[in-house]
């Protein structure tokens, strides 16, 4: 079962934030469409490889179809079952990304981290046909979809000159709660960008 809600676990010496799987429904549809299209191509290759014989072309075609099937399944499952966790301790922050095939763990100390920033979706120049009745092909919608597809995360910081992104699909209302929880645990070890002052004040007013 795919979990979208964010959960918090307070350990003895760490705070674990489980971001779950927050891929947008339209991206799920896009991933499924890509999988079906790629599998269809593989099926064509597979049919071309029959009847199986000593013919080298048939053997190569059969192997090619198998490789395409495996790659399609790998990409599909890696994207659809992607999950992300953030572990906070007095030493620093760790970002844990999981797929059925890979676990990636990156840790950063508070001393080496720059201020944490909230990016949201990056500003994008509107398509010339936006709002135009002649935009029959939905170019504006497609550009927003492409932007979401390549979005790496709504939170970022610099560490040793490298920009680190995480918290994909986590938007302002959830990000504010996350930051409040982290601040409760580590206090001033977490430095925030100037945009957070306004965001947290708005959150307090709403409450």
Rosetta constraint file for C-alpha pairs under 8 A:
AtomPair CA 2 CA 20 HARMONIC 7.54 0.50
AtomPair CA 2 CA 21 HARMONIC 6.40 0.50
AtomPair CA 2 CA 81 HARMONIC 7.41 0.50
AtomPair CA 3 CA 20 HARMONIC 5.22 0.50
AtomPair CA 3 CA 21 HARMONIC 5.75 0.50
AtomPair CA 3 CA 22 HARMONIC 7.88 0.50
AtomPair CA 4 CA 19 HARMONIC 7.17 0.50
AtomPair CA 4 CA 20 HARMONIC 5.20 0.50
AtomPair CA 4 CA 21 HARMONIC 5.14 0.50
AtomPair CA 4 CA 22 HARMONIC 5.28 0.50
AtomPair CA 5 CA 19 HARMONIC 6.85 0.50
AtomPair CA 5 CA 20 HARMONIC 6.45 0.50
AtomPair CA 6 CA 17 HARMONIC 7.01 0.50
AtomPair CA 6 CA 18 HARMONIC 5.60 0.50
AtomPair CA 6 CA 19 HARMONIC 4.73 0.50
AtomPair CA 6 CA 20 HARMONIC 6.33 0.50
AtomPair CA 7 CA 17 HARMONIC 5.89 0.50
AtomPair CA 7 CA 18 HARMONIC 5.21 0.50
AtomPair CA 7 CA 19 HARMONIC 6.84 0.50
AtomPair CA 8 CA 15 HARMONIC 7.13 0.50
AtomPair CA 8 CA 16 HARMONIC 5.85 0.50
AtomPair CA 8 CA 17 HARMONIC 4.75 0.50
AtomPair CA 8 CA 18 HARMONIC 6.40 0.50
AtomPair CA 9 CA 15 HARMONIC 5.87 0.50
AtomPair CA 9 CA 16 HARMONIC 5.07 0.50
AtomPair CA 9 CA 17 HARMONIC 6.49 0.50
AtomPair CA 10 CA 14 HARMONIC 6.42 0.50
AtomPair CA 10 CA 15 HARMONIC 4.79 0.50
AtomPair CA 10 CA 16 HARMONIC 6.50 0.50
AtomPair CA 11 CA 15 HARMONIC 5.85 0.50
AtomPair CA 11 CA 16 HARMONIC 7.50 0.50
AtomPair CA 13 CA 89 HARMONIC 6.31 0.50
AtomPair CA 13 CA 90 HARMONIC 7.69 0.50
AtomPair CA 14 CA 87 HARMONIC 6.66 0.50
AtomPair CA 14 CA 88 HARMONIC 5.47 0.50
AtomPair CA 14 CA 89 HARMONIC 4.60 0.50
AtomPair CA 14 CA 90 HARMONIC 7.58 0.50
AtomPair CA 15 CA 87 HARMONIC 5.67 0.50
AtomPair CA 15 CA 88 HARMONIC 5.00 0.50
AtomPair CA 15 CA 89 HARMONIC 6.50 0.50
AtomPair CA 15 CA 182 HARMONIC 7.68 0.50
AtomPair CA 15 CA 185 HARMONIC 7.36 0.50
AtomPair CA 16 CA 85 HARMONIC 7.09 0.50
AtomPair CA 16 CA 86 HARMONIC 5.90 0.50
AtomPair CA 16 CA 87 HARMONIC 4.44 0.50
AtomPair CA 16 CA 88 HARMONIC 6.35 0.50
AtomPair CA 17 CA 85 HARMONIC 5.62 0.50
AtomPair CA 17 CA 86 HARMONIC 5.03 0.50
AtomPair CA 17 CA 87 HARMONIC 6.13 0.50
AtomPair CA 17 CA 178 HARMONIC 7.99 0.50
AtomPair CA 18 CA 84 HARMONIC 6.55 0.50
AtomPair CA 18 CA 85 HARMONIC 4.51 0.50
AtomPair CA 18 CA 86 HARMONIC 6.51 0.50
AtomPair CA 19 CA 83 HARMONIC 7.00 0.50
AtomPair CA 19 CA 84 HARMONIC 5.41 0.50
AtomPair CA 19 CA 85 HARMONIC 5.44 0.50
AtomPair CA 19 CA 86 HARMONIC 7.56 0.50
AtomPair CA 19 CA 167 HARMONIC 7.23 0.50
AtomPair CA 19 CA 170 HARMONIC 7.95 0.50
AtomPair CA 20 CA 83 HARMONIC 5.04 0.50
AtomPair CA 20 CA 84 HARMONIC 5.81 0.50
AtomPair CA 20 CA 85 HARMONIC 7.17 0.50
AtomPair CA 21 CA 81 HARMONIC 7.02 0.50
AtomPair CA 21 CA 82 HARMONIC 6.05 0.50
AtomPair CA 21 CA 83 HARMONIC 4.82 0.50
AtomPair CA 21 CA 84 HARMONIC 6.95 0.50
AtomPair CA 22 CA 83 HARMONIC 7.92 0.50
AtomPair CA 22 CA 168 HARMONIC 6.99 0.50
AtomPair CA 22 CA 169 HARMONIC 5.26 0.50
AtomPair CA 22 CA 170 HARMONIC 7.39 0.50
AtomPair CA 23 CA 27 HARMONIC 6.60 0.50
AtomPair CA 23 CA 28 HARMONIC 6.84 0.50
AtomPair CA 23 CA 80 HARMONIC 7.64 0.50
AtomPair CA 23 CA 168 HARMONIC 7.83 0.50
AtomPair CA 23 CA 169 HARMONIC 6.40 0.50
AtomPair CA 24 CA 28 HARMONIC 6.46 0.50
AtomPair CA 24 CA 169 HARMONIC 7.50 0.50
AtomPair CA 25 CA 29 HARMONIC 6.34 0.50
AtomPair CA 26 CA 30 HARMONIC 6.25 0.50
AtomPair CA 26 CA 145 HARMONIC 7.99 0.50
AtomPair CA 27 CA 31 HARMONIC 6.12 0.50
AtomPair CA 27 CA 145 HARMONIC 7.56 0.50
AtomPair CA 27 CA 148 HARMONIC 7.86 0.50
AtomPair CA 27 CA 149 HARMONIC 6.89 0.50
AtomPair CA 28 CA 32 HARMONIC 6.16 0.50
AtomPair CA 28 CA 80 HARMONIC 6.72 0.50
AtomPair CA 29 CA 33 HARMONIC 6.11 0.50
AtomPair CA 30 CA 34 HARMONIC 6.19 0.50
AtomPair CA 31 CA 35 HARMONIC 6.17 0.50
AtomPair CA 31 CA 76 HARMONIC 6.24 0.50
AtomPair CA 31 CA 79 HARMONIC 7.53 0.50
AtomPair CA 31 CA 80 HARMONIC 7.63 0.50
AtomPair CA 32 CA 36 HARMONIC 6.19 0.50
AtomPair CA 32 CA 76 HARMONIC 7.08 0.50
AtomPair CA 33 CA 37 HARMONIC 6.10 0.50
AtomPair CA 34 CA 38 HARMONIC 6.04 0.50
AtomPair CA 35 CA 39 HARMONIC 5.96 0.50
AtomPair CA 35 CA 72 HARMONIC 5.63 0.50
AtomPair CA 35 CA 73 HARMONIC 7.13 0.50
AtomPair CA 35 CA 76 HARMONIC 6.18 0.50
AtomPair CA 36 CA 40 HARMONIC 6.01 0.50
AtomPair CA 37 CA 41 HARMONIC 6.48 0.50
AtomPair CA 38 CA 42 HARMONIC 6.32 0.50
AtomPair CA 38 CA 68 HARMONIC 7.20 0.50
AtomPair CA 38 CA 69 HARMONIC 7.54 0.50
AtomPair CA 38 CA 72 HARMONIC 6.24 0.50
AtomPair CA 39 CA 43 HARMONIC 6.11 0.50
AtomPair CA 39 CA 68 HARMONIC 7.26 0.50
AtomPair CA 39 CA 69 HARMONIC 5.90 0.50
AtomPair CA 39 CA 72 HARMONIC 6.72 0.50
AtomPair CA 40 CA 44 HARMONIC 6.41 0.50
AtomPair CA 41 CA 45 HARMONIC 6.50 0.50
AtomPair CA 41 CA 65 HARMONIC 7.94 0.50
AtomPair CA 42 CA 46 HARMONIC 6.11 0.50
AtomPair CA 42 CA 64 HARMONIC 7.69 0.50
AtomPair CA 42 CA 65 HARMONIC 4.52 0.50
AtomPair CA 42 CA 66 HARMONIC 7.25 0.50
AtomPair CA 42 CA 68 HARMONIC 5.73 0.50
AtomPair CA 42 CA 69 HARMONIC 6.10 0.50
AtomPair CA 43 CA 47 HARMONIC 6.21 0.50
AtomPair CA 43 CA 65 HARMONIC 6.78 0.50
AtomPair CA 44 CA 48 HARMONIC 6.30 0.50
AtomPair CA 45 CA 49 HARMONIC 6.42 0.50
AtomPair CA 45 CA 61 HARMONIC 5.82 0.50
AtomPair CA 45 CA 62 HARMONIC 6.68 0.50
AtomPair CA 45 CA 64 HARMONIC 7.24 0.50
AtomPair CA 45 CA 65 HARMONIC 5.35 0.50
AtomPair CA 46 CA 50 HARMONIC 7.07 0.50
AtomPair CA 46 CA 61 HARMONIC 6.73 0.50
AtomPair CA 46 CA 62 HARMONIC 5.41 0.50
AtomPair CA 46 CA 65 HARMONIC 5.46 0.50
AtomPair CA 46 CA 66 HARMONIC 7.87 0.50
AtomPair CA 48 CA 58 HARMONIC 7.02 0.50
AtomPair CA 48 CA 61 HARMONIC 6.89 0.50
AtomPair CA 48 CA 62 HARMONIC 7.82 0.50
AtomPair CA 49 CA 57 HARMONIC 7.55 0.50
AtomPair CA 49 CA 58 HARMONIC 4.23 0.50
AtomPair CA 49 CA 59 HARMONIC 6.54 0.50
AtomPair CA 49 CA 60 HARMONIC 7.90 0.50
AtomPair CA 49 CA 61 HARMONIC 5.35 0.50
AtomPair CA 49 CA 62 HARMONIC 5.14 0.50
AtomPair CA 50 CA 58 HARMONIC 6.74 0.50
AtomPair CA 51 CA 58 HARMONIC 7.75 0.50
AtomPair CA 52 CA 58 HARMONIC 6.45 0.50
AtomPair CA 52 CA 59 HARMONIC 7.14 0.50
AtomPair CA 53 CA 58 HARMONIC 6.95 0.50
AtomPair CA 53 CA 59 HARMONIC 7.48 0.50
AtomPair CA 54 CA 58 HARMONIC 7.73 0.50
AtomPair CA 54 CA 59 HARMONIC 7.37 0.50
AtomPair CA 55 CA 59 HARMONIC 6.53 0.50
AtomPair CA 56 CA 60 HARMONIC 6.13 0.50
AtomPair CA 57 CA 61 HARMONIC 6.04 0.50
AtomPair CA 58 CA 62 HARMONIC 6.09 0.50
AtomPair CA 59 CA 63 HARMONIC 6.24 0.50
AtomPair CA 60 CA 64 HARMONIC 6.06 0.50
AtomPair CA 61 CA 65 HARMONIC 6.23 0.50
AtomPair CA 62 CA 66 HARMONIC 6.36 0.50
AtomPair CA 63 CA 67 HARMONIC 6.26 0.50
AtomPair CA 64 CA 68 HARMONIC 6.23 0.50
AtomPair CA 65 CA 69 HARMONIC 6.18 0.50
AtomPair CA 66 CA 70 HARMONIC 6.26 0.50
AtomPair CA 67 CA 71 HARMONIC 6.13 0.50
AtomPair CA 68 CA 72 HARMONIC 6.00 0.50
AtomPair CA 69 CA 73 HARMONIC 6.15 0.50
AtomPair CA 70 CA 74 HARMONIC 6.04 0.50
AtomPair CA 71 CA 75 HARMONIC 6.15 0.50
AtomPair CA 72 CA 76 HARMONIC 6.05 0.50
AtomPair CA 73 CA 77 HARMONIC 5.99 0.50
AtomPair CA 74 CA 78 HARMONIC 5.88 0.50
AtomPair CA 75 CA 79 HARMONIC 6.14 0.50
AtomPair CA 76 CA 80 HARMONIC 6.04 0.50
AtomPair CA 77 CA 81 HARMONIC 5.65 0.50
AtomPair CA 77 CA 82 HARMONIC 7.88 0.50
AtomPair CA 77 CA 99 HARMONIC 7.58 0.50
AtomPair CA 77 CA 100 HARMONIC 7.09 0.50
AtomPair CA 78 CA 82 HARMONIC 5.77 0.50
AtomPair CA 78 CA 99 HARMONIC 5.14 0.50
AtomPair CA 78 CA 100 HARMONIC 6.37 0.50
AtomPair CA 78 CA 101 HARMONIC 7.15 0.50
AtomPair CA 79 CA 99 HARMONIC 7.59 0.50
AtomPair CA 81 CA 99 HARMONIC 5.88 0.50
AtomPair CA 81 CA 100 HARMONIC 6.93 0.50
AtomPair CA 82 CA 97 HARMONIC 7.22 0.50
AtomPair CA 82 CA 98 HARMONIC 5.72 0.50
AtomPair CA 82 CA 99 HARMONIC 4.79 0.50
AtomPair CA 82 CA 100 HARMONIC 7.77 0.50
AtomPair CA 83 CA 97 HARMONIC 5.85 0.50
AtomPair CA 83 CA 98 HARMONIC 5.24 0.50
AtomPair CA 83 CA 99 HARMONIC 6.63 0.50
AtomPair CA 84 CA 95 HARMONIC 7.37 0.50
AtomPair CA 84 CA 96 HARMONIC 5.69 0.50
AtomPair CA 84 CA 97 HARMONIC 4.55 0.50
AtomPair CA 84 CA 98 HARMONIC 6.32 0.50
AtomPair CA 84 CA 167 HARMONIC 7.32 0.50
AtomPair CA 85 CA 95 HARMONIC 6.02 0.50
AtomPair CA 85 CA 96 HARMONIC 4.99 0.50
AtomPair CA 85 CA 97 HARMONIC 6.44 0.50
AtomPair CA 86 CA 93 HARMONIC 7.00 0.50
AtomPair CA 86 CA 94 HARMONIC 5.71 0.50
AtomPair CA 86 CA 95 HARMONIC 4.78 0.50
AtomPair CA 86 CA 96 HARMONIC 6.12 0.50
AtomPair CA 87 CA 93 HARMONIC 5.76 0.50
AtomPair CA 87 CA 94 HARMONIC 5.04 0.50
AtomPair CA 87 CA 95 HARMONIC 6.55 0.50
AtomPair CA 87 CA 96 HARMONIC 7.75 0.50
AtomPair CA 88 CA 92 HARMONIC 6.13 0.50
AtomPair CA 88 CA 93 HARMONIC 4.64 0.50
AtomPair CA 88 CA 94 HARMONIC 6.46 0.50
AtomPair CA 88 CA 182 HARMONIC 7.16 0.50
AtomPair CA 89 CA 93 HARMONIC 6.33 0.50
AtomPair CA 89 CA 185 HARMONIC 7.85 0.50
AtomPair CA 89 CA 186 HARMONIC 7.25 0.50
AtomPair CA 90 CA 186 HARMONIC 6.08 0.50
AtomPair CA 91 CA 109 HARMONIC 5.67 0.50
AtomPair CA 91 CA 110 HARMONIC 6.41 0.50
AtomPair CA 92 CA 107 HARMONIC 7.11 0.50
AtomPair CA 92 CA 108 HARMONIC 5.53 0.50
AtomPair CA 92 CA 109 HARMONIC 4.03 0.50
AtomPair CA 92 CA 110 HARMONIC 4.79 0.50
AtomPair CA 93 CA 107 HARMONIC 5.77 0.50
AtomPair CA 93 CA 108 HARMONIC 5.43 0.50
AtomPair CA 93 CA 109 HARMONIC 6.42 0.50
AtomPair CA 93 CA 110 HARMONIC 7.30 0.50
AtomPair CA 94 CA 105 HARMONIC 6.80 0.50
AtomPair CA 94 CA 106 HARMONIC 5.54 0.50
AtomPair CA 94 CA 107 HARMONIC 4.12 0.50
AtomPair CA 94 CA 108 HARMONIC 6.25 0.50
AtomPair CA 95 CA 104 HARMONIC 7.99 0.50
AtomPair CA 95 CA 105 HARMONIC 5.82 0.50
AtomPair CA 95 CA 106 HARMONIC 5.33 0.50
AtomPair CA 95 CA 107 HARMONIC 6.38 0.50
AtomPair CA 95 CA 166 HARMONIC 7.45 0.50
AtomPair CA 96 CA 103 HARMONIC 7.16 0.50
AtomPair CA 96 CA 104 HARMONIC 5.70 0.50
AtomPair CA 96 CA 105 HARMONIC 4.63 0.50
AtomPair CA 96 CA 106 HARMONIC 6.64 0.50
AtomPair CA 97 CA 103 HARMONIC 5.81 0.50
AtomPair CA 97 CA 104 HARMONIC 5.11 0.50
AtomPair CA 97 CA 105 HARMONIC 6.59 0.50
AtomPair CA 98 CA 102 HARMONIC 5.88 0.50
AtomPair CA 98 CA 103 HARMONIC 4.56 0.50
AtomPair CA 98 CA 104 HARMONIC 6.40 0.50
AtomPair CA 99 CA 103 HARMONIC 6.43 0.50
AtomPair CA 108 CA 112 HARMONIC 6.91 0.50
AtomPair CA 108 CA 113 HARMONIC 6.79 0.50
AtomPair CA 108 CA 159 HARMONIC 7.50 0.50
AtomPair CA 109 CA 113 HARMONIC 6.38 0.50
AtomPair CA 110 CA 189 HARMONIC 6.14 0.50
AtomPair CA 110 CA 190 HARMONIC 6.86 0.50
AtomPair CA 112 CA 159 HARMONIC 5.67 0.50
AtomPair CA 112 CA 160 HARMONIC 6.50 0.50
AtomPair CA 113 CA 157 HARMONIC 6.71 0.50
AtomPair CA 113 CA 158 HARMONIC 6.00 0.50
AtomPair CA 113 CA 159 HARMONIC 4.77 0.50
AtomPair CA 113 CA 160 HARMONIC 7.54 0.50
AtomPair CA 114 CA 157 HARMONIC 5.68 0.50
AtomPair CA 114 CA 158 HARMONIC 5.12 0.50
AtomPair CA 114 CA 159 HARMONIC 6.14 0.50
AtomPair CA 114 CA 191 HARMONIC 7.05 0.50
AtomPair CA 115 CA 157 HARMONIC 5.91 0.50
AtomPair CA 115 CA 158 HARMONIC 7.38 0.50
AtomPair CA 115 CA 190 HARMONIC 7.35 0.50
AtomPair CA 115 CA 191 HARMONIC 4.64 0.50
AtomPair CA 115 CA 192 HARMONIC 4.68 0.50
AtomPair CA 115 CA 193 HARMONIC 5.29 0.50
AtomPair CA 116 CA 155 HARMONIC 6.92 0.50
AtomPair CA 116 CA 156 HARMONIC 5.81 0.50
AtomPair CA 116 CA 157 HARMONIC 4.82 0.50
AtomPair CA 116 CA 190 HARMONIC 7.52 0.50
AtomPair CA 116 CA 191 HARMONIC 6.15 0.50
AtomPair CA 116 CA 192 HARMONIC 4.75 0.50
AtomPair CA 116 CA 193 HARMONIC 5.60 0.50
AtomPair CA 117 CA 155 HARMONIC 5.68 0.50
AtomPair CA 117 CA 156 HARMONIC 5.32 0.50
AtomPair CA 117 CA 157 HARMONIC 6.11 0.50
AtomPair CA 117 CA 192 HARMONIC 6.39 0.50
AtomPair CA 117 CA 193 HARMONIC 5.06 0.50
AtomPair CA 117 CA 195 HARMONIC 7.36 0.50
AtomPair CA 117 CA 196 HARMONIC 7.60 0.50
AtomPair CA 118 CA 154 HARMONIC 5.83 0.50
AtomPair CA 118 CA 155 HARMONIC 4.76 0.50
AtomPair CA 118 CA 156 HARMONIC 6.63 0.50
AtomPair CA 118 CA 172 HARMONIC 7.81 0.50
AtomPair CA 118 CA 175 HARMONIC 7.95 0.50
AtomPair CA 118 CA 193 HARMONIC 7.75 0.50
AtomPair CA 118 CA 195 HARMONIC 7.30 0.50
AtomPair CA 118 CA 196 HARMONIC 7.43 0.50
AtomPair CA 119 CA 154 HARMONIC 5.01 0.50
AtomPair CA 119 CA 155 HARMONIC 5.94 0.50
AtomPair CA 119 CA 156 HARMONIC 7.28 0.50
AtomPair CA 120 CA 153 HARMONIC 7.79 0.50
AtomPair CA 120 CA 154 HARMONIC 4.67 0.50
AtomPair CA 120 CA 155 HARMONIC 7.48 0.50
AtomPair CA 120 CA 171 HARMONIC 6.31 0.50
AtomPair CA 120 CA 172 HARMONIC 7.28 0.50
AtomPair CA 121 CA 148 HARMONIC 7.84 0.50
AtomPair CA 121 CA 151 HARMONIC 7.59 0.50
AtomPair CA 121 CA 154 HARMONIC 6.92 0.50
AtomPair CA 126 CA 130 HARMONIC 6.49 0.50
AtomPair CA 126 CA 140 HARMONIC 7.17 0.50
AtomPair CA 127 CA 139 HARMONIC 7.08 0.50
AtomPair CA 127 CA 140 HARMONIC 5.53 0.50
AtomPair CA 127 CA 143 HARMONIC 7.86 0.50
AtomPair CA 129 CA 134 HARMONIC 7.05 0.50
AtomPair CA 129 CA 135 HARMONIC 5.54 0.50
AtomPair CA 129 CA 139 HARMONIC 7.42 0.50
AtomPair CA 129 CA 140 HARMONIC 7.16 0.50
AtomPair CA 130 CA 135 HARMONIC 7.04 0.50
AtomPair CA 130 CA 139 HARMONIC 7.84 0.50
AtomPair CA 130 CA 140 HARMONIC 5.74 0.50
AtomPair CA 131 CA 135 HARMONIC 7.63 0.50
AtomPair CA 135 CA 139 HARMONIC 6.64 0.50
AtomPair CA 138 CA 142 HARMONIC 6.21 0.50
AtomPair CA 139 CA 143 HARMONIC 6.19 0.50
AtomPair CA 140 CA 144 HARMONIC 6.47 0.50
AtomPair CA 141 CA 145 HARMONIC 6.26 0.50
AtomPair CA 142 CA 146 HARMONIC 6.19 0.50
AtomPair CA 143 CA 147 HARMONIC 6.12 0.50
AtomPair CA 144 CA 148 HARMONIC 6.26 0.50
AtomPair CA 145 CA 149 HARMONIC 6.16 0.50
AtomPair CA 146 CA 150 HARMONIC 6.42 0.50
AtomPair CA 147 CA 151 HARMONIC 6.11 0.50
AtomPair CA 151 CA 168 HARMONIC 7.19 0.50
AtomPair CA 152 CA 165 HARMONIC 5.98 0.50
AtomPair CA 152 CA 166 HARMONIC 6.38 0.50
AtomPair CA 152 CA 167 HARMONIC 7.85 0.50
AtomPair CA 152 CA 168 HARMONIC 5.81 0.50
AtomPair CA 153 CA 165 HARMONIC 5.16 0.50
AtomPair CA 153 CA 166 HARMONIC 4.34 0.50
AtomPair CA 153 CA 167 HARMONIC 4.76 0.50
AtomPair CA 153 CA 168 HARMONIC 3.75 0.50
AtomPair CA 153 CA 169 HARMONIC 6.63 0.50
AtomPair CA 153 CA 170 HARMONIC 7.54 0.50
AtomPair CA 154 CA 165 HARMONIC 7.02 0.50
AtomPair CA 154 CA 166 HARMONIC 6.42 0.50
AtomPair CA 154 CA 167 HARMONIC 5.63 0.50
AtomPair CA 154 CA 168 HARMONIC 5.77 0.50
AtomPair CA 154 CA 169 HARMONIC 6.87 0.50
AtomPair CA 154 CA 170 HARMONIC 6.25 0.50
AtomPair CA 154 CA 171 HARMONIC 6.81 0.50
AtomPair CA 155 CA 165 HARMONIC 5.76 0.50
AtomPair CA 155 CA 166 HARMONIC 5.48 0.50
AtomPair CA 155 CA 167 HARMONIC 5.86 0.50
AtomPair CA 155 CA 168 HARMONIC 7.92 0.50
AtomPair CA 156 CA 163 HARMONIC 6.81 0.50
AtomPair CA 156 CA 164 HARMONIC 5.31 0.50
AtomPair CA 156 CA 165 HARMONIC 4.38 0.50
AtomPair CA 156 CA 166 HARMONIC 6.30 0.50
AtomPair CA 157 CA 163 HARMONIC 5.85 0.50
AtomPair CA 157 CA 164 HARMONIC 5.45 0.50
AtomPair CA 157 CA 165 HARMONIC 6.94 0.50
AtomPair CA 158 CA 162 HARMONIC 5.36 0.50
AtomPair CA 158 CA 163 HARMONIC 4.52 0.50
AtomPair CA 158 CA 164 HARMONIC 5.99 0.50
AtomPair CA 159 CA 163 HARMONIC 6.50 0.50
AtomPair CA 159 CA 164 HARMONIC 7.11 0.50
AtomPair CA 170 CA 174 HARMONIC 6.13 0.50
AtomPair CA 170 CA 175 HARMONIC 6.14 0.50
AtomPair CA 171 CA 175 HARMONIC 5.81 0.50
AtomPair CA 172 CA 176 HARMONIC 5.94 0.50
AtomPair CA 172 CA 199 HARMONIC 7.89 0.50
AtomPair CA 173 CA 177 HARMONIC 6.75 0.50
AtomPair CA 173 CA 203 HARMONIC 7.72 0.50
AtomPair CA 174 CA 178 HARMONIC 6.24 0.50
AtomPair CA 175 CA 179 HARMONIC 6.18 0.50
AtomPair CA 176 CA 180 HARMONIC 6.24 0.50
AtomPair CA 176 CA 199 HARMONIC 7.35 0.50
AtomPair CA 176 CA 200 HARMONIC 6.45 0.50
AtomPair CA 176 CA 203 HARMONIC 7.43 0.50
AtomPair CA 177 CA 181 HARMONIC 6.25 0.50
AtomPair CA 178 CA 182 HARMONIC 6.24 0.50
AtomPair CA 179 CA 183 HARMONIC 6.01 0.50
AtomPair CA 180 CA 184 HARMONIC 6.24 0.50
AtomPair CA 181 CA 185 HARMONIC 6.53 0.50
AtomPair CA 182 CA 186 HARMONIC 6.14 0.50
AtomPair CA 182 CA 187 HARMONIC 7.52 0.50
AtomPair CA 182 CA 190 HARMONIC 7.74 0.50
AtomPair CA 183 CA 187 HARMONIC 4.58 0.50
AtomPair CA 183 CA 188 HARMONIC 6.98 0.50
AtomPair CA 183 CA 190 HARMONIC 6.71 0.50
AtomPair CA 186 CA 190 HARMONIC 6.73 0.50
AtomPair CA 192 CA 196 HARMONIC 6.46 0.50
AtomPair CA 194 CA 198 HARMONIC 7.74 0.50
AtomPair CA 195 CA 199 HARMONIC 6.46 0.50
AtomPair CA 196 CA 200 HARMONIC 5.81 0.50
AtomPair CA 197 CA 201 HARMONIC 6.17 0.50
AtomPair CA 198 CA 202 HARMONIC 6.23 0.50
AtomPair CA 199 CA 203 HARMONIC 6.24 0.50
AtomPair CA 200 CA 204 HARMONIC 6.24 0.50
AtomPair CA 201 CA 205 HARMONIC 6.26 0.50
AtomPair CA 202 CA 206 HARMONIC 6.21 0.50
AtomPair CA 203 CA 207 HARMONIC 6.36 0.50
